[in-house]
Amino acid sequence: MAPFIYRFTRDLRLEDHAGLALAGSFGDVLPVLVIDRALESRIGRSPRRAAFYCAAVAALDAALRERGSQLIVRRGAPGAMLKNIARATGAGGVAWCANYDRTSGISDEHLQSELEEAGLRATIVHDAPAVGPEETAAARPSGGDGYRAFAPYFAVWQELGIASHDAPLLVRFAASDLHSEPLPQPHEFGAPDRPADASPAAAQRAFDRFLEGPACHYALALNAPAEDGTSHLSAHLSFGTLSARTVVRNTRRRLDDPFLLSEERFSLRLFLRSMATRDFFLQLGFFYANADAEPLQERMRRFSFAREHEALEAWRSGRTGFPFVDAGIRQLHETGWMHPRARTIAASFLCFDLGVDWRVGRDEWAQWLIEDDPAIASGNWQWIAGVGADMAQYPRIYNPHKAGRRFDPGGAYVRRWVEELANAASWSWSWTAPAPQAQLSLPFASAQASYPQPVVDHDAAARAFLKRYRAYASSGR
């Protein structure tokens, strides 16, 4: 039987793998990785992302070698590379997992056409979501392509079963003496070599630890950034070193424990909701191809967000003078990850306090985050900016001072990430109100004087933005 090529992209594992299962149904699987310019650009944006990606690829190759195979690496245009490999091995076709951002989706379509014109079977598989977009669309009562609102999507998502492809040993990998180029290394993407544990085994251990304990307190962890109790699975899910199906399936099983407290059940359900939100944004990218380029809400496509602001660099560098915002940005710079609550507040500050376009923020964070999920990033940023799937009457503008008081009452998160405030002997989010604006009273006496004053008056900026938004909405444009 002729081999069948599987091209790895954002699915760097062998376990619970929809793409491998499908490719294996056509013949012995020949595992291939093609590094093209688009991949180089995405991975090279963040040094930590480059290190994570290269470590994940190395772990994948090691797992394949344990099964008597190896990863065949090529550098160049995917169509040309895959056709060359097919000719050299007699492979009958190629499969790979779907991408959900516009740029990658267009590339998928072109590649599929190119391979089919060469006489090869070309199959694209949904592997990234726990529930594929076509499954949820098929269950839509009114028919049509996908969901634009989360509530009806979530109602359907909760009722659908989760497929399992958890039998990697049943997939036969083709033996091949085909030459492979070297595995990618961080310096290839302009990044320094640094250690990163990005293996599927590490991902599974992290998830198991989370599900055993912290997941039962997820509701609290979402609102306590200093405790650092969320899953930290975003990078593993984005590169496919952990299957979203595995996460959802095992979390649902955890809910079957009869000894769980009501608070623990609530937390587990909230975590499942976050996984459903991830799938929701992926299906938005699948059905609405321009969702990463323009607002999902048509009425908001003519609303004017700025591309520049005099305080934009202060936001980018974590020096806005709003400690909770700055702590989030600096955590991102230092670790390649930011607590979900801090992401919300920092993104809201950019869009509403500074009035800057959500795409500016999304592209800025793409240079720092380890995770590589453009469709999810666009969905989240549009949600915060009030131009996407969130159909609220008015934008939800978060007060960064009140957020700090609520989510970091003792200042532990701020003092961990904002060096100038790290040695504050005490902490207070108390309010004083000298006219004409309210100001936050911070323990500056025990902090370094280099911490900046607020770059804007939040209350005035929020009122000005809402006034402009209401005028736009009432104009009927």
C-alpha positions, 0 to 999 in steps of 0.5 A: 500500500502506498504511504500517505503524507501527514503534514504537521502544523499546529498539531505537534503530538501523536496522541488523540490526533484527528489528522493522524487517524484520518491519514492512517486510514489511507495507508502508512503515514509519512510524517512531514514538517514544512517550514515556509516563510509564513511559519518563519514569520509567525514563529520568529515574532516571539523568541519564547514562541520560537523556543517552545515551537522548536522544543515541541518539534524535537519532542515530536521527532523523538516520539516518531523515532520510538515508533521506528519513523522520523519527521521529514523536514523540508524548508520551502513552499509547501506545495513544491515540497509535498509534491516532491516527497509524494513523487519520491515515495509514491504517496497517494495524498496529503492530510493536515489540520485546518487553520482558522485565521484568514491568511492561513486559511487562504494558504490551505485552500491554495495548497489543497488546489495545487495538490489536487491538480497534481493528482494527489488526494488533499484532505484538511482535518479539524483537529484544533477545536474540541468540537469541530465547527461543522459539527456545531453548525450542523446542530444549529436549529435555523441552519446556516453557517456557524454562530455569531453569538456565543450563548446559542453556540454554547448551548449546542456545544454542551450537548455534543459528544467529544470524539476520541482518536486516542490510539496512536499505536494503531497508526502505522508510520511508513519506513522511509530512507528519505533525507530529512533536513535538520530540525528547526532551532530557535536561532533559525528564527532569530531567537536565542537558544533557551530551554523549553519543556514543550513535549506532549508529556509535559503538557499532559502532566500540566493538565493532570495537575491542574485537573486534580486540584486547581481546576476545582478553584478556577472561578477564584483563580480567574479573579486572583492573578497573584495566585497564578492558579489558571491552567497555563495550557494556552501555548500547548493547545495552540501548538497542539502538544495537547488535544483540546478534545482530551481536555474537555473529555477529561474535565467532563469526566471529572464532573462525574465525581459525586463528592465534588462540592457545588463550588468545585462543580461551578469552577469546572463548568466555568473552565469548560465554558472557557474551552467552549469560548476557544472553540467559538472563536475558531468557528468564527474564523472558519465561517467568517474569513475576514474576522481577523481583518475587520470587525465582525459587527458590520455596523462597527466597521466604520467606527473610527479607532485611532492607530496612534496615541501619545501614550501608546508606547507607555502602554506597550512598555508597561508604564501607563501609571496604572499599576494593574495594567502595567503589571499585566504588560510586564508579566507578558514581556517577562514570561510570554504569558499574561493572566486572563483577567489582566489581559482583559483590563490591559486590552480595555485600557488600550481600546477605550482609555486610549481609543486605539484600534484593537488590531494594534493591541493584537499585533503587539501581543503577538510579538510577546505571547508564546501561544500562536492562535491568531483566530482566537486572538482576534476573537478575544480582542474584538470581544473586548473592543465591543466590535465582535461577537459580544453584542452588548448595547455599549462597550464594557469599559473596565476601570483599571483602578477598581480592577486593581482594588477588586482583583489584587487587593493586597497589591501582590500581583502588582508588586511581583511585576512592577519593579518600582513598586516591589518594595512598598511596605504597605499597599492601599487602593484607597481613593482621594478626589481632588478636583477635577478628577479622582486619583489613586493613592499609592504608597509612593513614599516607599516606592521608587520615584521612577514609577510614572504618573497616570498617562490619562484621566480614566474617567474623562477618557471613558466618558469621552469615548462613550459620548463618541460611541453613542453619537455614532450609534444614534447616527444609524451608520 
